[in-house]
Amino acid sequence: MHTLYTVGHSQHPIEHFINLLKDHDIDYVIDVRSTPYSKFAADYNKENIQKILSTYNISYAHMGKCFGARQENLDLYTPEGYLDFEKVIASANFQMGLENVMKGMETHKIALMCLEKKPCDCHRAIMVANGFYKAGCTVEHILEDSSIQTHKELNKELMDKYFPNRFQLSLFDMNEEIDYLKEAYRLRNKEIGYYITERKVV
């Protein structure tokens, strides 16, 4: 199985962002932002980033409909009004996108791109990449200094964040760790998921 990467553009100078991609031989960027535009970094607006990447022989595609953090289908939201990442991963659109990207991974080194600097703060990791990971893909997150955080390491970060005392609580249940991980993702989803309460989905 080939490796899927993720990367956040943050407010990095475009040269730094390109170097992050080149350091890991990325030749295809998939934009998972619902709205592929940045108020603070115009280089990352859809038309601009596509043109810039092409000069480095890096392909670009926007797949916000499949992988975006804001979804039009209201059935994908919780009763509390925030996007339910588990429902999105199970949706037909997400699964269609997943299959297409997995085919692309056979011939390209692909990175999912979104805004947030840290993977744990972004739906590209907590929702999209986790969907690929659960489907059996190897996932690696490119950090701002070009180092790698594996998805397994992200899982540990989340469990340490929400359940730091989990080993003391599960001494007699070897399957308990899986439950902690699922709950850690749900808690992170609630914290970073897009809320539609009194807001219109766009």
BELTA-V477460 format. One record per residue. N is the residue number from 1. RES is the residue in one small letter. PHI is phi in radians with two decimals (NA if undefined). Layout:
N|RES|PHI, N|RES|PHI
This chain:
1|m|NA, 2|h|-1.35, 3|t|-1.68, 4|l|-1.79, 5|y|-1.92, 6|t|-2.30, 7|v|-2.70, 8|g|-1.88, 9|h|-1.42, 10|s|0.80, 11|q|-1.97, 12|h|-1.09, 13|p|-0.96, 14|i|-1.03, 15|e|-1.11, 16|h|-1.16, 17|f|-1.09, 18|i|-1.05, 19|n|-1.12, 20|l|-1.05, 21|l|-1.18, 22|k|-1.14, 23|d|-1.00, 24|h|-2.01, 25|d|1.02, 26|i|-1.22, 27|d|-2.13, 28|y|-2.62, 29|v|-1.92, 30|i|-1.93, 31|d|-1.45, 32|v|-1.83, 33|r|-1.28, 34|s|-1.12, 35|t|-2.02, 36|p|-1.42, 37|y|-2.47, 38|s|-2.18, 39|k|-1.26, 40|f|-1.94, 41|a|-2.57, 42|a|-1.08, 43|d|-1.04, 44|y|-1.69, 45|n|-1.13, 46|k|-0.81, 47|e|-1.15, 48|n|-1.23, 49|i|-1.18, 50|q|-1.09, 51|k|-1.18, 52|i|-1.12, 53|l|-1.09, 54|s|-1.08, 55|t|-1.19, 56|y|-1.87, 57|n|1.05, 58|i|-1.95, 59|s|-1.38, 60|y|-2.44, 61|a|-2.54, 62|h|-1.73, 63|m|-2.23, 64|g|-1.11, 65|k|-1.13, 66|c|-1.43, 67|f|-2.11, 68|g|-1.20, 69|a|-1.39, 70|r|-2.03, 71|q|-2.01, 72|e|-1.33, 73|n|-1.25, 74|l|-1.17, 75|d|-1.19, 76|l|-1.55, 77|y|-1.84, 78|t|-1.37, 79|p|-1.03, 80|e|-1.36, 81|g|1.77, 82|y|-1.97, 83|l|-1.10, 84|d|-1.60, 85|f|-1.07, 86|e|-1.13, 87|k|-1.15, 88|v|-1.10, 89|i|-1.02, 90|a|-1.42, 91|s|-1.26, 92|a|-1.10, 93|n|-1.08, 94|f|-1.10, 95|q|-1.13, 96|m|-1.12, 97|g|-1.11, 98|l|-1.03, 99|e|-1.10, 100|n|-1.14, 101|v|-1.17, 102|m|-1.11, 103|k|-1.14, 104|g|-1.11, 105|m|-1.15, 106|e|-1.23, 107|t|-2.19, 108|h|-2.34, 109|k|-1.69, 110|i|-1.83, 111|a|-2.16, 112|l|-1.42, 113|m|-1.97, 114|c|-2.52, 115|l|-1.46, 116|e|-1.07, 117|k|-1.18, 118|k|-1.66, 119|p|-0.94, 120|c|-1.18, 121|d|-1.70, 122|c|-2.23, 123|h|-1.16, 124|r|-1.05, 125|a|-1.68, 126|i|-1.24, 127|m|-1.88, 128|v|-1.15, 129|a|-1.08, 130|n|-1.14, 131|g|-1.09, 132|f|-1.20, 133|y|-1.06, 134|k|-1.20, 135|a|-1.47, 136|g|1.83, 137|c|-1.42, 138|t|-1.41, 139|v|-2.18, 140|e|-2.29, 141|h|-1.81, 142|i|-1.45, 143|l|-1.58, 144|e|-1.12, 145|d|-1.66, 146|s|1.36, 147|s|-1.31, 148|i|-2.00, 149|q|-1.94, 150|t|-1.26, 151|h|-1.17, 152|k|-1.09, 153|e|-1.19, 154|l|-1.10, 155|n|-1.00, 156|k|-1.14, 157|e|-1.03, 158|l|-1.18, 159|m|-1.18, 160|d|-1.14, 161|k|-1.23, 162|y|-1.71, 163|f|-2.36, 164|p|-1.11, 165|n|-1.83, 166|r|-1.09, 167|f|-1.20, 168|q|-1.24, 169|l|-1.50, 170|s|-2.18, 171|l|-1.06, 172|f|-1.94, 173|d|-2.40, 174|m|-1.23, 175|n|-1.59, 176|e|-1.13, 177|e|-1.06, 178|i|-1.08, 179|d|-1.14, 180|y|-1.08, 181|l|-1.11, 182|k|-1.08, 183|e|-1.19, 184|a|-1.08, 185|y|-1.14, 186|r|-1.15, 187|l|-1.17, 188|r|-1.18, 189|n|-0.97, 190|k|-1.11, 191|e|-1.36, 192|i|-1.92, 193|g|-1.16, 194|y|-1.27, 195|y|-1.71, 196|i|-1.74, 197|t|-0.97, 198|e|1.04, 199|r|-2.33, 200|k|-1.67, 201|v|-1.28, 202|v|-2.20
